[in-house]
Amino acid sequence: MNDYLEYFLRLNSLNVNLGLGPISRLLDRLENPHETYRTVLIGGTNGKGSIAAMMASILCQDGLNVGLYTSPHLIDIRERIRVNGRMITLKELELCIGDVRKMVHEDVTYFEFLTALAFLYFNRLHIDVAVIEVGMGGRLDATNVVKPLVSVISNISIDHQLYLGNSLEAIAREKGGIIKRGGVCITASKQKRVIDVLREICLKRKAKLFRLGKDIKIHINRNGAFNYSGIGKNYRGLICPLKGRHQLENAALAIGAVEAMRTKCFEINDDAIYKGIRNTRWEGRLEVLRYEPIVLVDGAHNPAGISALCSALKTEFVYRRLILIFGVLNDKDYRAMLKKIVPMADLLIITRPKTERAMSSGKVASVLVRCNHKNIEVVENSLDALKRALSIADINDLICVTGSLYLIGEIKEAFLVHKDGNNKPDNHRLIY
């Protein structure tokens, strides 16, 4: 590993700087690469990455040169930075790290550095538009230096209270900070308190607000396809390969945002919408890694995400027993998460993701013991937890791994190593 990569990995990913000063000054020294292309900014509590992936897929199908910046990654940090579906190469990453490092004249966080790097890379590849996922919150997130054509706010629920506030209204104000003057906001939020905040922000900034369920509607057909009724157009028989009703709502937001882009000098054709949604790939969200038994991974990491997972388990899958592997980070409302999914599980295996932010598996298990759930096991290592689940599952069971995207990445990597027949770690991959 060269010096540039070592420098980058030494940046502490646990640090959070909610403020635009350092990233703005760094980008200014890099000659503001993010101002050389159009952008779409996607915030919210859940579904941001899926919406971003769908939008990027649609725009690529239209023949545009499209950058996609998302977080977090599952296995390889290069997953976060893509152009036309292709991850940044290791050599390109090294070159960009070196160039950004030269312009760092003050302390910046891992996320600020990576955001500047992505914006620089997109500039060098002469993209037409960048689809950008907000990291945390919105108003003070490093990504909010861009001036997007459209701002998408997927939904809003309680999460990251330490940084964003303890009420829905406070969190909505933070996430609504990505709405720009004269801009467009598309949202699936339904709570009156949230809508009131977003409407107030839009009125002050003379921005248009379009809501799923009011201005944008979907109808699910019996064959699993869905119809879309939107801002200016209707589409029938759309196919979304991502499982779960919530993904159809995410698809509707992506299409709504594309419709809004049409008013901003982009003429995206209808065929690109059909093909883009149908060809979307997004890992770690209701993703089946194997069958007989089914091994399902889902990155639900807050109560709202777990609710969507529970709904999908009831409607999208057929199985005899549910074996749940659960690991969570220490800043999450794990009690509420467990309360929703535990009643569905026949066996719970509590484990711990490999990150300093992970909650003790013993602490999680102690809550379940007090709830008198009898079938609980604690397996500290996530791969051992998977082996244990596979050893007791029969072909009609479903093993569900959830609670943290860090945990999902560990399980997916184990499957990739096994599939490739490679038991040695690849030193050229940046796994963080």
C-alpha positions in Angstrom: 0.0 0.0 0.0 1.5 3.4 -1.0 1.8 6.4 1.2 -1.3 8.1 -0.2 -3.5 5.2 0.7 -2.0 4.9 4.2 -2.6 8.6 4.7 -6.2 8.3 3.6 -6.9 5.3 5.8 -5.5 7.2 8.8 -8.2 9.8 8.6 -10.6 8.9 11.3 -14.0 7.8 9.9 -15.6 8.2 13.3 -15.2 12.0 13.3 -18.2 14.0 12.2 -17.9 17.7 11.3 -21.3 19.2 10.7 -20.2 22.4 8.9 -19.4 23.5 5.4 -16.3 25.6 6.1 -13.5 23.0 5.7 -15.0 21.3 2.7 -15.8 24.6 1.0 -12.2 25.9 1.5 -10.8 22.5 0.3 -12.9 22.6 -2.8 -12.0 26.2 -3.5 -8.3 25.2 -3.5 -9.2 22.4 -5.9 -10.8 25.1 -8.2 -14.3 24.0 -7.3 -14.7 20.9 -9.5 -18.3 20.4 -8.3 -19.4 23.5 -10.2 -18.5 22.1 -13.6 -21.4 19.7 -13.8 -25.1 19.4 -12.8 -26.1 17.6 -9.7 -29.0 15.9 -7.9 -28.8 15.7 -4.1 -30.6 12.9 -2.2 -31.2 13.0 1.5 -33.6 11.5 4.0 -33.5 8.7 6.6 -33.9 5.5 4.6 -33.8 4.7 0.9 -31.3 7.3 -0.2 -28.9 4.9 -1.8 -31.6 3.0 -3.6 -33.1 6.2 -5.1 -29.6 7.4 -6.1 -28.9 4.1 -7.8 -32.2 4.2 -9.7 -31.7 7.8 -10.8 -28.1 7.0 -12.0 -29.4 4.0 -13.9 -32.1 6.0 -15.7 -29.7 8.8 -16.6 -27.1 6.4 -17.9 -29.8 4.7 -20.1 -30.4 8.1 -21.6 -26.8 8.3 -22.7 -25.6 10.8 -20.2 -22.2 10.6 -18.5 -23.3 10.0 -14.9 -21.3 10.1 -11.6 -22.7 8.4 -8.5 -21.5 9.2 -5.0 -23.0 7.1 -2.2 -22.2 6.0 1.4 -21.4 3.8 3.2 -19.7 1.1 1.2 -20.2 -2.6 1.9 -16.8 -4.2 1.1 -14.7 -1.8 -1.0 -14.5 1.9 -0.5 -14.4 2.3 -4.3 -18.1 1.3 -4.3 -18.9 4.9 -3.2 -17.6 6.5 -6.4 -18.8 5.4 -9.8 -19.1 6.8 -13.3 -21.6 5.1 -15.6 -21.8 2.1 -13.2 -18.0 1.6 -13.1 -16.2 2.0 -9.8 -13.2 4.3 -9.6 -10.1 2.2 -10.2 -7.4 1.7 -7.5 -4.9 3.7 -9.6 -7.4 6.6 -10.1 -8.2 6.6 -6.4 -4.5 6.8 -5.5 -4.0 9.7 -8.0 -7.0 11.6 -6.6 -5.9 11.0 -3.0 -2.5 12.5 -3.8 -4.0 15.5 -5.5 -6.5 16.2 -2.8 -3.9 15.7 0.0 -1.8 18.5 -1.5 -4.6 20.9 -1.0 -5.4 20.0 2.6 -4.3 22.9 4.7 -6.5 22.2 7.8 -8.0 19.3 9.6 -10.7 17.5 7.5 -12.7 14.4 8.2 -12.6 11.2 6.3 -16.0 12.0 4.7 -15.0 15.5 3.8 -11.8 14.3 2.1 -13.7 11.5 0.2 -16.4 14.0 -0.9 -13.8 16.4 -2.3 -12.1 13.4 -4.0 -15.3 12.3 -5.6 -16.1 15.7 -6.9 -12.6 16.1 -8.3 -12.8 12.6 -10.0 -16.2 13.4 -11.6 -14.7 16.6 -13.0 -11.8 14.8 -14.5 -14.1 12.3 -16.3 -16.2 15.2 -17.7 -19.5 13.9 -16.4 -22.8 15.6 -17.3 -24.5 15.1 -14.0 -23.7 13.7 -10.6 -26.2 11.9 -8.4 -25.1 12.5 -4.8 -26.3 10.8 -1.6 -26.2 13.0 1.5 -24.0 11.5 4.3 -25.8 12.6 7.4 -28.6 15.2 7.9 -28.3 17.7 5.1 -28.0 21.3 6.0 -24.4 21.0 7.3 -23.4 17.8 5.5 -20.3 18.0 3.3 -22.3 17.2 0.1 -24.5 20.3 0.6 -22.0 22.5 -1.1 -23.5 21.6 -4.5 -26.4 23.5 -6.1 -28.7 20.6 -7.2 -31.2 20.7 -10.0 -33.5 18.6 -7.7 -33.3 17.8 -4.0 -34.9 14.5 -3.0 -35.8 13.8 0.7 -36.8 10.2 0.8 -38.5 10.1 4.2 -37.8 11.3 7.7 -37.7 9.4 11.0 -35.8 9.5 14.2 -32.1 8.7 13.7 -28.7 10.2 14.5 -30.4 12.2 17.3 -27.0 13.3 18.8 -26.3 15.3 15.6 -29.7 16.1 14.2 -32.0 16.6 17.1 -34.5 14.6 19.1 -37.7 15.6 17.4 -39.1 15.0 13.9 -39.3 18.7 13.3 -35.6 19.3 14.2 -34.5 16.4 12.0 -36.7 17.7 9.2 -35.1 21.1 9.4 -31.6 19.6 9.1 -32.6 17.4 6.1 -34.6 20.2 4.5 -31.4 22.2 4.4 -30.6 20.6 1.0 -33.6 22.4 -0.6 -32.2 25.3 -2.6 -33.6 28.7 -3.5 -35.8 28.4 -6.6 -35.3 24.6 -6.5 -37.4 21.5 -6.5 -37.9 19.1 -3.6 -39.4 15.6 -4.1 -40.4 13.7 -0.9 -42.1 10.6 0.4 -42.5 12.0 3.9 -46.1 11.7 5.2 -46.0 13.0 8.8 -47.8 16.3 9.1 -45.1 17.7 11.4 -42.5 16.9 8.7 -44.5 18.2 5.8 -45.2 21.5 7.6 -41.4 22.0 8.1 -40.6 21.1 4.4 -43.4 23.3 3.2 -42.2 26.2 5.3 -38.6 25.9 3.9 -39.9 25.7 0.3 -42.1 28.8 0.8 -39.1 30.8 2.2 -36.8 29.6 -0.7 -39.5 29.8 -3.4 -38.9 26.2 -4.2 -41.5 23.7 -5.5 -42.5 20.7 -3.3 -43.9 17.5 -4.8 -45.1 14.7 -2.5 -45.5 11.0 -3.0 -49.1 10.1 -2.4 -50.4 13.5 -3.5 -48.5 14.8 -6.5 -46.9 11.5 -7.4 -48.8 8.2 -7.1 -48.1 4.5 -7.7 -50.4 1.6 -8.2 -49.1 -2.0 -7.8 -50.3 -4.5 -10.4 -51.1 -8.1 -9.6 -48.0 -9.3 -11.7 -45.7 -7.2 -9.5 -45.2 -4.4 -12.0 -46.4 -0.9 -11.0 -47.9 2.2 -12.6 -46.7 5.7 -12.0 -48.7 8.9 -12.1 -46.5 11.9 -11.7 -45.8 15.5 -12.2 -46.4 15.6 -15.9 -46.4 12.0 -17.2 -47.8 8.6 -16.5 -46.0 5.3 -16.9 -47.5 1.8 -16.9 -46.0 -1.6 -16.4 -42.7 -0.5 -14.7 -40.6 -3.3 -13.4 -38.4 -2.8 -10.3 -36.0 -5.6 -9.5 -35.4 -4.5 -5.9 -37.6 -6.3 -3.5 -40.1 -4.7 -1.1 -43.0 -2.2 -1.6 -40.7 0.5 -0.2 -38.5 0.1 -3.2 -41.4 0.9 -5.5 -41.9 4.1 -3.5 -38.2 4.8 -3.9 -38.5 4.2 -7.7 -41.4 6.7 -7.8 -39.2 9.4 -6.1 -36.4 8.7 -8.6 -38.8 9.0 -11.6 -40.3 12.2 -10.0 -36.8 13.7 -9.7 -36.1 12.8 -13.4 -39.3 14.5 -14.4 -38.2 17.6 -12.5 -34.9 17.5 -14.3 -36.8 17.8 -17.6 -37.7 21.4 -16.6 -34.0 22.1 -16.1 -32.6 21.6 -19.6 -32.5 17.7 -19.5 -34.6 15.8 -22.0 -34.7 12.3 -20.6 -36.6 9.9 -22.9 -39.4 7.6 -21.6 -37.6 4.4 -22.7 -34.6 5.4 -20.4 -37.0 5.4 -17.4 -38.4 2.0 -18.1 -34.9 0.5 -18.8 -33.2 2.4 -16.0 -35.6 1.2 -13.3 -35.6 -2.4 -14.6 -31.8 -2.5 -14.7 -31.1 -1.0 -11.3 -28.7 -3.0 -9.1 -28.2 -2.1 -5.4 -26.5 -4.5 -3.1 -27.3 -5.2 0.6 -30.9 -4.3 0.5 -33.2 -7.3 0.6 -30.5 -9.1 -1.3 -30.6 -12.9 -1.5 -27.1 -14.4 -1.4 -28.1 -18.0 -1.7 -31.1 -20.4 -1.7 -31.9 -23.6 0.2 -31.7 -22.2 2.7 -32.3 -18.6 1.7 -29.7 -16.3 3.1 -31.1 -12.8 2.9 -29.1 -9.6 3.9 -30.7 -6.3 4.5 -29.0 -3.1 5.7 -31.9 -2.0 7.9 -30.3 0.0 10.7 -33.1 1.9 12.3 -36.7 1.2 13.3 -38.2 2.5 10.1 -35.8 0.3 8.1 -36.7 -2.7 10.2 -40.4 -2.1 9.6 -39.8 -2.2 5.9 -37.9 -5.4 6.3 -40.6 -7.0 8.4 -43.2 -6.1 5.8 -41.1 -7.7 3.0 -40.5 -10.9 5.1 -44.3 -11.3 5.4 -45.1 -10.6 1.8 -42.1 -11.4 -0.4 -40.7 -14.7 1.0 -42.0 -18.2 1.8 -40.1 -20.1 4.5 -40.6 -22.5 7.4 -38.4 -20.9 10.1 -36.8 -17.5 10.4 -33.3 -17.5 11.8 -32.2 -13.9 12.5 -28.6 -12.8 12.7 -28.6 -9.3 14.3 -25.8 -6.8 14.9 -26.1 -3.1 15.5 -24.1 0.1 16.1 -24.2 1.7 19.5 -25.9 4.9 18.4 -29.0 3.1 17.0 -32.4 2.6 18.7 -31.8 -1.2 18.9 -34.6 -1.8 21.4 -37.2 -0.4 19.0 -35.6 -2.4 16.1 -35.7 -5.6 18.1 -39.3 -5.0 19.3 -40.4 -5.0 15.7 -38.6 -8.0 14.3 -38.1 -10.4 17.3 -41.7 -11.7 17.3 -41.1 -13.0 13.7 -37.9 -14.9 14.5 -37.7 -18.5 15.6 -34.1 -18.2 16.5 -32.0 -15.1 17.2 -28.2 -15.1 16.8 -26.7 -11.9 18.2 -23.3 -10.8 16.8 -21.1 -7.8 16.7 -20.0 -5.9 13.5 -16.3 -5.3 13.3 -16.2 -1.6 14.0 -15.5 0.5 17.0 -19.1 1.9 16.8 -20.7 -1.6 17.3 -22.8 -2.3 20.3 -21.7 -5.2 22.6 -23.5 -8.4 21.6 -23.9 -9.2 25.2 -25.8 -5.9 25.9 -28.2 -6.6 23.0 -28.8 -10.2 24.2 -29.5 -9.0 27.8 -32.4 -7.0 26.5 -33.8 -10.0 24.8 -33.4 -12.2 27.8 -35.5 -9.7 29.9 -38.1 -10.0 27.2 -38.3 -13.8 27.9 -37.3 -14.8 24.3 -35.9 -18.3 24.8 -34.1 -19.1 21.5 -31.2 -16.7 21.7 -27.5 -17.4 21.0 -24.6 -15.0 21.2 -21.8 -15.5 18.6 -19.4 -12.6 18.7 -17.8 -13.1 15.3 -20.1 -12.5 12.4 -18.8 -15.2 10.2 -19.1 -17.7 13.0 -22.6 -16.5 13.5 -23.3 -17.2 9.8 -21.8 -20.7 10.0 -23.9 -21.4 13.1 -27.1 -20.4 11.3 -26.2 -22.5 8.3 -25.5 -25.5 10.5 -29.0 -25.5 12.0 -31.0 -24.3 9.0 -32.7 -26.7 6.6 -33.5 -26.0 3.0 -36.9 -24.5 3.8 -35.6 -22.0 6.3 -34.7 -18.3 5.8 -31.6 -16.8 7.4 -31.9 -13.0 7.6 -28.8 -10.9 8.4 -29.7 -7.3 9.5 -29.1 -4.4 11.8 -26.1 -2.7 10.3 -24.6 -2.2 6.8 -21.2 -3.0 8.4 -22.5 -6.4 9.2 -24.0 -6.9 5.8 -20.6 -6.0 4.2 -18.8 -8.7 6.3 -21.3 -11.3 5.3 -21.2 -10.4 1.6 -17.4 -10.4 1.6 -17.5 -13.9 3.1 -19.7 -15.1 0.3 -17.5 -13.5 -2.3 -14.3 -15.1 -0.9 -16.0 -18.5 -0.9 -17.4 -18.0 -4.4 -14.0 -17.0 -5.8 -12.2 -19.8 -3.9 -9.9 -17.3 -2.4 -9.2 -17.7 1.3 -6.6 -14.9 1.5 -7.5 -11.2 1.9 -6.8 -9.1 -1.1 -4.3 -6.4 0.1 -5.2 -4.2 -2.8 -8.8 -3.7 -1.7 -9.6 -0.9 0.6 -11.8 -2.5 3.2 -12.6 -0.1 6.0 
